[in-house]
Amino acid sequence: MGMTGTILTGTVLFENAGIMTLIWLGLVILFIVLEIISLGLTSIWFAVGALASGIIAMLGGPIALQIIVFLVVSVVLLACTRGIARRHLDNRIERTNAEGLIGRTSIVMETIDNAASTGKIKIGDVEWTARAVNEAQVIPKDTKIIIREIHGVKCMVEPVSVQV
């Protein structure tokens, strides 16, 4: 009877380990599919947590340990990598060095008149189309200006004497 009890307990343990391994594997697949659908870095960490728990289940670890491993691995990965991954994968914002021009000064090379769609400034060796921040303002050639904004390939400028 002692031998039968041991065999039954071992079989039940093996069956539970097998079932839990399959459940965790199913969760891994579910989280990966959700990640592929969303492409928003929302569930990949949970897939790794489920994989770690599946390994614990395969080795016969108790369900409580499996759940703790799932939560700890998922939360640690989420906390440590989400910000870094977002910065490297977020391609909606195209970064340029134009932002570095804001606040710089230059001299008007061609009179800036928004109504006539004219105006050029030179920064270094590069000519830029320029428009006045104040739509009604005309800024004459040789006026010192400050760049306030960049809109596409246009610098939005105002005379240096108009400091904000």
CNS distance restraints for C-alpha pairs under 8 A (distance, minus, plus):
assign (resid   1 and name CA) (resid   5 and name CA) 6.15 0.50 0.50
assign (resid   2 and name CA) (resid   6 and name CA) 6.28 0.50 0.50
assign (resid   3 and name CA) (resid   7 and name CA) 6.18 0.50 0.50
assign (resid   4 and name CA) (resid   8 and name CA) 6.00 0.50 0.50
assign (resid   5 and name CA) (resid   9 and name CA) 5.95 0.50 0.50
assign (resid   6 and name CA) (resid  10 and name CA) 5.98 0.50 0.50
assign (resid   7 and name CA) (resid  11 and name CA) 6.05 0.50 0.50
assign (resid   8 and name CA) (resid  12 and name CA) 6.01 0.50 0.50
assign (resid   9 and name CA) (resid  13 and name CA) 6.00 0.50 0.50
assign (resid  10 and name CA) (resid  14 and name CA) 6.04 0.50 0.50
assign (resid  11 and name CA) (resid  15 and name CA) 6.02 0.50 0.50
assign (resid  12 and name CA) (resid  16 and name CA) 6.04 0.50 0.50
assign (resid  13 and name CA) (resid  17 and name CA) 6.03 0.50 0.50
assign (resid  13 and name CA) (resid  60 and name CA) 7.21 0.50 0.50
assign (resid  14 and name CA) (resid  18 and name CA) 6.04 0.50 0.50
assign (resid  14 and name CA) (resid  60 and name CA) 7.29 0.50 0.50
assign (resid  15 and name CA) (resid  19 and name CA) 6.10 0.50 0.50
assign (resid  16 and name CA) (resid  20 and name CA) 6.00 0.50 0.50
assign (resid  17 and name CA) (resid  21 and name CA) 5.94 0.50 0.50
assign (resid  17 and name CA) (resid  57 and name CA) 5.26 0.50 0.50
assign (resid  17 and name CA) (resid  58 and name CA) 5.70 0.50 0.50
assign (resid  17 and name CA) (resid  59 and name CA) 7.52 0.50 0.50
assign (resid  17 and name CA) (resid  60 and name CA) 5.42 0.50 0.50
assign (resid  17 and name CA) (resid  61 and name CA) 7.71 0.50 0.50
assign (resid  18 and name CA) (resid  22 and name CA) 6.24 0.50 0.50
assign (resid  18 and name CA) (resid  57 and name CA) 7.48 0.50 0.50
assign (resid  18 and name CA) (resid  58 and name CA) 6.67 0.50 0.50
assign (resid  19 and name CA) (resid  23 and name CA) 6.19 0.50 0.50
assign (resid  20 and name CA) (resid  24 and name CA) 6.12 0.50 0.50
assign (resid  20 and name CA) (resid  54 and name CA) 7.12 0.50 0.50
assign (resid  20 and name CA) (resid  57 and name CA) 5.93 0.50 0.50
assign (resid  20 and name CA) (resid  58 and name CA) 7.86 0.50 0.50
assign (resid  20 and name CA) (resid  63 and name CA) 7.94 0.50 0.50
assign (resid  21 and name CA) (resid  25 and name CA) 6.07 0.50 0.50
assign (resid  21 and name CA) (resid  54 and name CA) 4.84 0.50 0.50
assign (resid  21 and name CA) (resid  55 and name CA) 7.25 0.50 0.50
assign (resid  21 and name CA) (resid  57 and name CA) 5.28 0.50 0.50
assign (resid  21 and name CA) (resid  58 and name CA) 5.64 0.50 0.50
assign (resid  22 and name CA) (resid  26 and name CA) 6.01 0.50 0.50
assign (resid  22 and name CA) (resid  54 and name CA) 7.66 0.50 0.50
assign (resid  23 and name CA) (resid  27 and name CA) 6.26 0.50 0.50
assign (resid  23 and name CA) (resid  54 and name CA) 7.92 0.50 0.50
assign (resid  24 and name CA) (resid  28 and name CA) 6.17 0.50 0.50
assign (resid  24 and name CA) (resid  50 and name CA) 5.39 0.50 0.50
assign (resid  24 and name CA) (resid  51 and name CA) 6.56 0.50 0.50
assign (resid  24 and name CA) (resid  53 and name CA) 6.62 0.50 0.50
assign (resid  24 and name CA) (resid  54 and name CA) 4.96 0.50 0.50
assign (resid  25 and name CA) (resid  29 and name CA) 6.33 0.50 0.50
assign (resid  25 and name CA) (resid  50 and name CA) 7.15 0.50 0.50
assign (resid  25 and name CA) (resid  51 and name CA) 6.68 0.50 0.50
assign (resid  25 and name CA) (resid  54 and name CA) 6.35 0.50 0.50
assign (resid  26 and name CA) (resid  30 and name CA) 6.11 0.50 0.50
assign (resid  27 and name CA) (resid  31 and name CA) 6.00 0.50 0.50
assign (resid  27 and name CA) (resid  47 and name CA) 6.90 0.50 0.50
assign (resid  27 and name CA) (resid  50 and name CA) 6.28 0.50 0.50
assign (resid  28 and name CA) (resid  32 and name CA) 6.17 0.50 0.50
assign (resid  28 and name CA) (resid  46 and name CA) 7.58 0.50 0.50
assign (resid  28 and name CA) (resid  47 and name CA) 4.49 0.50 0.50
assign (resid  28 and name CA) (resid  48 and name CA) 7.15 0.50 0.50
assign (resid  28 and name CA) (resid  50 and name CA) 5.53 0.50 0.50
assign (resid  28 and name CA) (resid  51 and name CA) 6.04 0.50 0.50
assign (resid  29 and name CA) (resid  33 and name CA) 6.12 0.50 0.50
assign (resid  29 and name CA) (resid  47 and name CA) 7.36 0.50 0.50
assign (resid  30 and name CA) (resid  34 and name CA) 6.17 0.50 0.50
assign (resid  30 and name CA) (resid  47 and name CA) 7.89 0.50 0.50
assign (resid  31 and name CA) (resid  35 and name CA) 6.12 0.50 0.50
assign (resid  31 and name CA) (resid  43 and name CA) 5.51 0.50 0.50
assign (resid  31 and name CA) (resid  44 and name CA) 6.36 0.50 0.50
assign (resid  31 and name CA) (resid  46 and name CA) 6.51 0.50 0.50
assign (resid  31 and name CA) (resid  47 and name CA) 5.13 0.50 0.50
assign (resid  32 and name CA) (resid  36 and name CA) 6.20 0.50 0.50
assign (resid  32 and name CA) (resid  43 and name CA) 7.07 0.50 0.50
assign (resid  32 and name CA) (resid  44 and name CA) 6.21 0.50 0.50
assign (resid  32 and name CA) (resid  47 and name CA) 6.20 0.50 0.50
assign (resid  33 and name CA) (resid  37 and name CA) 6.18 0.50 0.50
assign (resid  34 and name CA) (resid  38 and name CA) 6.04 0.50 0.50
assign (resid  34 and name CA) (resid  43 and name CA) 6.64 0.50 0.50
assign (resid  35 and name CA) (resid  39 and name CA) 5.50 0.50 0.50
assign (resid  35 and name CA) (resid  40 and name CA) 6.92 0.50 0.50
assign (resid  35 and name CA) (resid  41 and name CA) 6.44 0.50 0.50
assign (resid  35 and name CA) (resid  42 and name CA) 6.31 0.50 0.50
assign (resid  35 and name CA) (resid  43 and name CA) 5.45 0.50 0.50
assign (resid  35 and name CA) (resid  44 and name CA) 6.00 0.50 0.50
assign (resid  38 and name CA) (resid  42 and name CA) 7.39 0.50 0.50
assign (resid  41 and name CA) (resid  82 and name CA) 7.44 0.50 0.50
assign (resid  41 and name CA) (resid  85 and name CA) 7.94 0.50 0.50
assign (resid  41 and name CA) (resid  86 and name CA) 7.60 0.50 0.50
assign (resid  43 and name CA) (resid  47 and name CA) 6.53 0.50 0.50
assign (resid  44 and name CA) (resid  48 and name CA) 6.56 0.50 0.50
assign (resid  45 and name CA) (resid  49 and name CA) 6.27 0.50 0.50
assign (resid  45 and name CA) (resid  73 and name CA) 7.81 0.50 0.50
assign (resid  45 and name CA) (resid  74 and name CA) 5.09 0.50 0.50
assign (resid  45 and name CA) (resid  75 and name CA) 7.67 0.50 0.50
assign (resid  45 and name CA) (resid  77 and name CA) 5.92 0.50 0.50
assign (resid  45 and name CA) (resid  78 and name CA) 5.92 0.50 0.50
assign (resid  46 and name CA) (resid  50 and name CA) 6.01 0.50 0.50
assign (resid  46 and name CA) (resid  70 and name CA) 7.46 0.50 0.50
assign (resid  46 and name CA) (resid  74 and name CA) 5.05 0.50 0.50
assign (resid  47 and name CA) (resid  51 and name CA) 6.14 0.50 0.50
assign (resid  47 and name CA) (resid  74 and name CA) 7.95 0.50 0.50
assign (resid  48 and name CA) (resid  52 and name CA) 6.25 0.50 0.50
assign (resid  48 and name CA) (resid  73 and name CA) 7.38 0.50 0.50
assign (resid  48 and name CA) (resid  74 and name CA) 6.85 0.50 0.50
assign (resid  49 and name CA) (resid  53 and name CA) 6.24 0.50 0.50
assign (resid  49 and name CA) (resid  69 and name CA) 6.92 0.50 0.50
assign (resid  49 and name CA) (resid  70 and name CA) 4.40 0.50 0.50
assign (resid  49 and name CA) (resid  71 and name CA) 6.84 0.50 0.50
assign (resid  49 and name CA) (resid  72 and name CA) 7.65 0.50 0.50
assign (resid  49 and name CA) (resid  73 and name CA) 5.00 0.50 0.50
assign (resid  49 and name CA) (resid  74 and name CA) 4.79 0.50 0.50
assign (resid  50 and name CA) (resid  54 and name CA) 6.01 0.50 0.50
assign (resid  50 and name CA) (resid  70 and name CA) 5.54 0.50 0.50
assign (resid  51 and name CA) (resid  55 and name CA) 6.37 0.50 0.50
assign (resid  52 and name CA) (resid  56 and name CA) 6.46 0.50 0.50
assign (resid  52 and name CA) (resid  69 and name CA) 6.90 0.50 0.50
assign (resid  52 and name CA) (resid  70 and name CA) 6.70 0.50 0.50
assign (resid  52 and name CA) (resid  73 and name CA) 7.59 0.50 0.50
assign (resid  53 and name CA) (resid  57 and name CA) 6.11 0.50 0.50
assign (resid  53 and name CA) (resid  66 and name CA) 4.75 0.50 0.50
assign (resid  53 and name CA) (resid  67 and name CA) 6.95 0.50 0.50
assign (resid  53 and name CA) (resid  69 and name CA) 5.82 0.50 0.50
assign (resid  53 and name CA) (resid  70 and name CA) 5.44 0.50 0.50
assign (resid  54 and name CA) (resid  58 and name CA) 6.07 0.50 0.50
assign (resid  54 and name CA) (resid  66 and name CA) 7.47 0.50 0.50
assign (resid  55 and name CA) (resid  59 and name CA) 6.29 0.50 0.50
assign (resid  56 and name CA) (resid  60 and name CA) 6.44 0.50 0.50
assign (resid  56 and name CA) (resid  61 and name CA) 5.24 0.50 0.50
assign (resid  56 and name CA) (resid  65 and name CA) 7.80 0.50 0.50
assign (resid  56 and name CA) (resid  66 and name CA) 6.07 0.50 0.50
assign (resid  57 and name CA) (resid  61 and name CA) 5.20 0.50 0.50
assign (resid  57 and name CA) (resid  62 and name CA) 7.16 0.50 0.50
assign (resid  57 and name CA) (resid  63 and name CA) 7.39 0.50 0.50
assign (resid  57 and name CA) (resid  66 and name CA) 6.52 0.50 0.50
assign (resid  61 and name CA) (resid  65 and name CA) 6.45 0.50 0.50
assign (resid  61 and name CA) (resid  66 and name CA) 6.75 0.50 0.50
assign (resid  62 and name CA) (resid  66 and name CA) 6.41 0.50 0.50
assign (resid  63 and name CA) (resid  67 and name CA) 6.22 0.50 0.50
assign (resid  64 and name CA) (resid  68 and name CA) 6.23 0.50 0.50
assign (resid  65 and name CA) (resid  69 and name CA) 6.03 0.50 0.50
assign (resid  66 and name CA) (resid  70 and name CA) 6.11 0.50 0.50
assign (resid  67 and name CA) (resid  71 and name CA) 6.21 0.50 0.50
assign (resid  68 and name CA) (resid  72 and name CA) 6.00 0.50 0.50
assign (resid  69 and name CA) (resid  73 and name CA) 5.84 0.50 0.50
assign (resid  70 and name CA) (resid  74 and name CA) 5.98 0.50 0.50
assign (resid  71 and name CA) (resid  75 and name CA) 5.97 0.50 0.50
assign (resid  72 and name CA) (resid  76 and name CA) 5.93 0.50 0.50
assign (resid  73 and name CA) (resid  77 and name CA) 6.03 0.50 0.50
assign (resid  74 and name CA) (resid  78 and name CA) 6.00 0.50 0.50
assign (resid  75 and name CA) (resid  79 and name CA) 5.98 0.50 0.50
assign (resid  76 and name CA) (resid  80 and name CA) 6.00 0.50 0.50
assign (resid  77 and name CA) (resid  81 and name CA) 5.80 0.50 0.50
assign (resid  77 and name CA) (resid  82 and name CA) 7.61 0.50 0.50
assign (resid  78 and name CA) (resid  82 and name CA) 5.37 0.50 0.50
assign (resid  79 and name CA) (resid  83 and name CA) 7.91 0.50 0.50
assign (resid  80 and name CA) (resid  84 and name CA) 7.94 0.50 0.50
assign (resid  81 and name CA) (resid  85 and name CA) 5.91 0.50 0.50
assign (resid  82 and name CA) (resid  86 and name CA) 5.99 0.50 0.50
assign (resid  83 and name CA) (resid  87 and name CA) 6.28 0.50 0.50
assign (resid  84 and name CA) (resid  88 and name CA) 6.42 0.50 0.50
assign (resid  85 and name CA) (resid  89 and name CA) 5.95 0.50 0.50
assign (resid  86 and name CA) (resid  90 and name CA) 5.47 0.50 0.50
assign (resid  97 and name CA) (resid 101 and name CA) 7.64 0.50 0.50
assign (resid  98 and name CA) (resid 102 and name CA) 7.58 0.50 0.50
assign (resid  98 and name CA) (resid 150 and name CA) 7.09 0.50 0.50
assign (resid  99 and name CA) (resid 150 and name CA) 7.19 0.50 0.50
assign (resid 101 and name CA) (resid 147 and name CA) 6.82 0.50 0.50
assign (resid 102 and name CA) (resid 146 and name CA) 7.89 0.50 0.50
assign (resid 102 and name CA) (resid 147 and name CA) 5.14 0.50 0.50
assign (resid 102 and name CA) (resid 148 and name CA) 5.43 0.50 0.50
assign (resid 102 and name CA) (resid 149 and name CA) 5.88 0.50 0.50
assign (resid 102 and name CA) (resid 150 and name CA) 7.21 0.50 0.50
assign (resid 103 and name CA) (resid 146 and name CA) 5.96 0.50 0.50
assign (resid 103 and name CA) (resid 147 and name CA) 5.24 0.50 0.50
assign (resid 103 and name CA) (resid 148 and name CA) 5.96 0.50 0.50
assign (resid 104 and name CA) (resid 146 and name CA) 5.69 0.50 0.50
assign (resid 104 and name CA) (resid 147 and name CA) 5.69 0.50 0.50
assign (resid 105 and name CA) (resid 144 and name CA) 6.88 0.50 0.50
assign (resid 105 and name CA) (resid 145 and name CA) 5.48 0.50 0.50
assign (resid 105 and name CA) (resid 146 and name CA) 4.32 0.50 0.50
assign (resid 105 and name CA) (resid 147 and name CA) 6.25 0.50 0.50
assign (resid 105 and name CA) (resid 160 and name CA) 7.70 0.50 0.50
assign (resid 106 and name CA) (resid 121 and name CA) 6.64 0.50 0.50
assign (resid 106 and name CA) (resid 122 and name CA) 6.61 0.50 0.50
assign (resid 106 and name CA) (resid 123 and name CA) 6.38 0.50 0.50
assign (resid 106 and name CA) (resid 144 and name CA) 5.75 0.50 0.50
assign (resid 106 and name CA) (resid 145 and name CA) 5.48 0.50 0.50
assign (resid 106 and name CA) (resid 146 and name CA) 6.47 0.50 0.50
assign (resid 106 and name CA) (resid 147 and name CA) 7.91 0.50 0.50
assign (resid 107 and name CA) (resid 121 and name CA) 6.06 0.50 0.50
assign (resid 107 and name CA) (resid 122 and name CA) 6.91 0.50 0.50
assign (resid 107 and name CA) (resid 141 and name CA) 7.66 0.50 0.50
assign (resid 107 and name CA) (resid 142 and name CA) 5.45 0.50 0.50
assign (resid 107 and name CA) (resid 143 and name CA) 5.56 0.50 0.50
assign (resid 107 and name CA) (resid 144 and name CA) 4.56 0.50 0.50
assign (resid 107 and name CA) (resid 145 and name CA) 6.00 0.50 0.50
assign (resid 108 and name CA) (resid 112 and name CA) 7.48 0.50 0.50
assign (resid 108 and name CA) (resid 119 and name CA) 7.48 0.50 0.50
assign (resid 108 and name CA) (resid 120 and name CA) 6.14 0.50 0.50
assign (resid 108 and name CA) (resid 121 and name CA) 4.74 0.50 0.50
assign (resid 108 and name CA) (resid 122 and name CA) 7.33 0.50 0.50
assign (resid 108 and name CA) (resid 139 and name CA) 7.76 0.50 0.50
assign (resid 108 and name CA) (resid 140 and name CA) 7.08 0.50 0.50
assign (resid 108 and name CA) (resid 141 and name CA) 4.94 0.50 0.50
assign (resid 108 and name CA) (resid 142 and name CA) 4.92 0.50 0.50
assign (resid 108 and name CA) (resid 143 and name CA) 5.42 0.50 0.50
assign (resid 108 and name CA) (resid 144 and name CA) 6.51 0.50 0.50
assign (resid 108 and name CA) (resid 145 and name CA) 6.99 0.50 0.50
assign (resid 109 and name CA) (resid 119 and name CA) 7.43 0.50 0.50
assign (resid 109 and name CA) (resid 120 and name CA) 5.40 0.50 0.50
assign (resid 109 and name CA) (resid 121 and name CA) 5.11 0.50 0.50
assign (resid 109 and name CA) (resid 122 and name CA) 6.84 0.50 0.50
assign (resid 109 and name CA) (resid 141 and name CA) 5.46 0.50 0.50
assign (resid 109 and name CA) (resid 142 and name CA) 6.19 0.50 0.50
assign (resid 110 and name CA) (resid 118 and name CA) 7.19 0.50 0.50
assign (resid 110 and name CA) (resid 119 and name CA) 4.93 0.50 0.50
assign (resid 110 and name CA) (resid 120 and name CA) 4.93 0.50 0.50
assign (resid 110 and name CA) (resid 121 and name CA) 6.95 0.50 0.50
assign (resid 110 and name CA) (resid 140 and name CA) 7.43 0.50 0.50
assign (resid 110 and name CA) (resid 141 and name CA) 5.22 0.50 0.50
assign (resid 111 and name CA) (resid 118 and name CA) 6.61 0.50 0.50
assign (resid 111 and name CA) (resid 119 and name CA) 5.07 0.50 0.50
assign (resid 111 and name CA) (resid 120 and name CA) 7.11 0.50 0.50
assign (resid 111 and name CA) (resid 138 and name CA) 7.22 0.50 0.50
assign (resid 111 and name CA) (resid 139 and name CA) 5.77 0.50 0.50
assign (resid 111 and name CA) (resid 140 and name CA) 4.58 0.50 0.50
assign (resid 111 and name CA) (resid 141 and name CA) 4.60 0.50 0.50
assign (resid 112 and name CA) (resid 117 and name CA) 7.76 0.50 0.50
assign (resid 112 and name CA) (resid 118 and name CA) 5.38 0.50 0.50
assign (resid 112 and name CA) (resid 119 and name CA) 3.76 0.50 0.50
assign (resid 112 and name CA) (resid 120 and name CA) 6.80 0.50 0.50
assign (resid 112 and name CA) (resid 130 and name CA) 6.56 0.50 0.50
assign (resid 112 and name CA) (resid 131 and name CA) 5.95 0.50 0.50
assign (resid 112 and name CA) (resid 132 and name CA) 6.59 0.50 0.50
assign (resid 112 and name CA) (resid 138 and name CA) 5.63 0.50 0.50
assign (resid 112 and name CA) (resid 139 and name CA) 4.98 0.50 0.50
assign (resid 112 and name CA) (resid 140 and name CA) 6.43 0.50 0.50
assign (resid 112 and name CA) (resid 141 and name CA) 7.54 0.50 0.50
assign (resid 113 and name CA) (resid 117 and name CA) 5.98 0.50 0.50
assign (resid 113 and name CA) (resid 118 and name CA) 5.29 0.50 0.50
assign (resid 113 and name CA) (resid 119 and name CA) 6.22 0.50 0.50
assign (resid 113 and name CA) (resid 131 and name CA) 6.90 0.50 0.50
assign (resid 113 and name CA) (resid 132 and name CA) 7.17 0.50 0.50
assign (resid 113 and name CA) (resid 137 and name CA) 7.05 0.50 0.50
assign (resid 113 and name CA) (resid 138 and name CA) 4.83 0.50 0.50
assign (resid 113 and name CA) (resid 139 and name CA) 6.72 0.50 0.50
assign (resid 114 and name CA) (resid 118 and name CA) 6.37 0.50 0.50
assign (resid 114 and name CA) (resid 119 and name CA) 7.79 0.50 0.50
assign (resid 114 and name CA) (resid 131 and name CA) 5.77 0.50 0.50
assign (resid 114 and name CA) (resid 132 and name CA) 6.52 0.50 0.50
assign (resid 114 and name CA) (resid 135 and name CA) 6.12 0.50 0.50
assign (resid 114 and name CA) (resid 136 and name CA) 7.33 0.50 0.50
assign (resid 114 and name CA) (resid 137 and name CA) 7.78 0.50 0.50
assign (resid 114 and name CA) (resid 138 and name CA) 7.38 0.50 0.50
assign (resid 115 and name CA) (resid 135 and name CA) 7.76 0.50 0.50
assign (resid 115 and name CA) (resid 136 and name CA) 7.74 0.50 0.50
assign (resid 117 and name CA) (resid 131 and name CA) 7.80 0.50 0.50
assign (resid 118 and name CA) (resid 129 and name CA) 7.83 0.50 0.50
assign (resid 118 and name CA) (resid 130 and name CA) 7.60 0.50 0.50
assign (resid 118 and name CA) (resid 131 and name CA) 7.58 0.50 0.50
assign (resid 119 and name CA) (resid 129 and name CA) 5.89 0.50 0.50
assign (resid 119 and name CA) (resid 130 and name CA) 4.99 0.50 0.50
assign (resid 119 and name CA) (resid 131 and name CA) 6.24 0.50 0.50
assign (resid 120 and name CA) (resid 127 and name CA) 6.58 0.50 0.50
assign (resid 120 and name CA) (resid 128 and name CA) 5.57 0.50 0.50
assign (resid 120 and name CA) (resid 129 and name CA) 4.65 0.50 0.50
assign (resid 120 and name CA) (resid 130 and name CA) 5.03 0.50 0.50
assign (resid 121 and name CA) (resid 127 and name CA) 5.75 0.50 0.50
assign (resid 121 and name CA) (resid 128 and name CA) 5.36 0.50 0.50
assign (resid 121 and name CA) (resid 129 and name CA) 6.56 0.50 0.50
assign (resid 121 and name CA) (resid 130 and name CA) 6.23 0.50 0.50
assign (resid 122 and name CA) (resid 126 and name CA) 5.59 0.50 0.50
assign (resid 122 and name CA) (resid 127 and name CA) 4.37 0.50 0.50
assign (resid 122 and name CA) (resid 128 and name CA) 6.00 0.50 0.50
assign (resid 123 and name CA) (resid 127 and name CA) 6.39 0.50 0.50
assign (resid 123 and name CA) (resid 128 and name CA) 7.40 0.50 0.50
assign (resid 128 and name CA) (resid 153 and name CA) 7.07 0.50 0.50
assign (resid 128 and name CA) (resid 154 and name CA) 6.46 0.50 0.50
assign (resid 128 and name CA) (resid 155 and name CA) 6.76 0.50 0.50
assign (resid 129 and name CA) (resid 153 and name CA) 6.78 0.50 0.50
assign (resid 129 and name CA) (resid 154 and name CA) 4.96 0.50 0.50
assign (resid 129 and name CA) (resid 155 and name CA) 6.29 0.50 0.50
assign (resid 130 and name CA) (resid 154 and name CA) 5.34 0.50 0.50
assign (resid 130 and name CA) (resid 155 and name CA) 4.69 0.50 0.50
assign (resid 130 and name CA) (resid 156 and name CA) 5.92 0.50 0.50
assign (resid 130 and name CA) (resid 157 and name CA) 6.71 0.50 0.50
assign (resid 131 and name CA) (resid 154 and name CA) 6.84 0.50 0.50
assign (resid 131 and name CA) (resid 155 and name CA) 6.24 0.50 0.50
assign (resid 131 and name CA) (resid 156 and name CA) 5.04 0.50 0.50
assign (resid 131 and name CA) (resid 157 and name CA) 6.14 0.50 0.50
assign (resid 132 and name CA) (resid 137 and name CA) 6.41 0.50 0.50
assign (resid 132 and name CA) (resid 138 and name CA) 7.23 0.50 0.50
assign (resid 132 and name CA) (resid 139 and name CA) 7.31 0.50 0.50
assign (resid 132 and name CA) (resid 156 and name CA) 5.57 0.50 0.50
assign (resid 132 and name CA) (resid 157 and name CA) 5.02 0.50 0.50
assign (resid 132 and name CA) (resid 158 and name CA) 5.71 0.50 0.50
assign (resid 133 and name CA) (resid 148 and name CA) 7.70 0.50 0.50
assign (resid 133 and name CA) (resid 156 and name CA) 5.36 0.50 0.50
assign (resid 133 and name CA) (resid 157 and name CA) 5.51 0.50 0.50
assign (resid 133 and name CA) (resid 158 and name CA) 5.94 0.50 0.50
assign (resid 134 and name CA) (resid 158 and name CA) 7.49 0.50 0.50
assign (resid 139 and name CA) (resid 143 and name CA) 6.85 0.50 0.50
assign (resid 139 and name CA) (resid 158 and name CA) 7.80 0.50 0.50
assign (resid 139 and name CA) (resid 159 and name CA) 7.25 0.50 0.50
assign (resid 143 and name CA) (resid 159 and name CA) 6.82 0.50 0.50
assign (resid 144 and name CA) (resid 159 and name CA) 5.93 0.50 0.50
assign (resid 144 and name CA) (resid 160 and name CA) 5.90 0.50 0.50
assign (resid 145 and name CA) (resid 157 and name CA) 6.21 0.50 0.50
assign (resid 145 and name CA) (resid 158 and name CA) 5.38 0.50 0.50
assign (resid 145 and name CA) (resid 159 and name CA) 4.16 0.50 0.50
assign (resid 145 and name CA) (resid 160 and name CA) 4.81 0.50 0.50
assign (resid 146 and name CA) (resid 157 and name CA) 5.57 0.50 0.50
assign (resid 146 and name CA) (resid 158 and name CA) 5.70 0.50 0.50
assign (resid 146 and name CA) (resid 159 and name CA) 6.17 0.50 0.50
assign (resid 146 and name CA) (resid 160 and name CA) 5.50 0.50 0.50
assign (resid 147 and name CA) (resid 155 and name CA) 6.29 0.50 0.50
assign (resid 147 and name CA) (resid 156 and name CA) 5.94 0.50 0.50
assign (resid 147 and name CA) (resid 157 and name CA) 4.51 0.50 0.50
assign (resid 147 and name CA) (resid 158 and name CA) 6.86 0.50 0.50
assign (resid 148 and name CA) (resid 155 and name CA) 7.52 0.50 0.50
assign (resid 148 and name CA) (resid 156 and name CA) 5.69 0.50 0.50
assign (resid 148 and name CA) (resid 157 and name CA) 5.45 0.50 0.50
assign (resid 148 and name CA) (resid 158 and name CA) 7.30 0.50 0.50
assign (resid 149 and name CA) (resid 155 and name CA) 6.06 0.50 0.50
assign (resid 149 and name CA) (resid 156 and name CA) 5.02 0.50 0.50
assign (resid 149 and name CA) (resid 157 and name CA) 7.14 0.50 0.50
assign (resid 150 and name CA) (resid 154 and name CA) 5.83 0.50 0.50
assign (resid 150 and name CA) (resid 155 and name CA) 4.76 0.50 0.50
assign (resid 150 and name CA) (resid 156 and name CA) 5.94 0.50 0.50
assign (resid 151 and name CA) (resid 155 and name CA) 6.42 0.50 0.50
assign (resid 151 and name CA) (resid 156 and name CA) 7.19 0.50 0.50
assign (resid 158 and name CA) (resid 162 and name CA) 6.67 0.50 0.50
assign (resid 159 and name CA) (resid 163 and name CA) 8.00 0.50 0.50
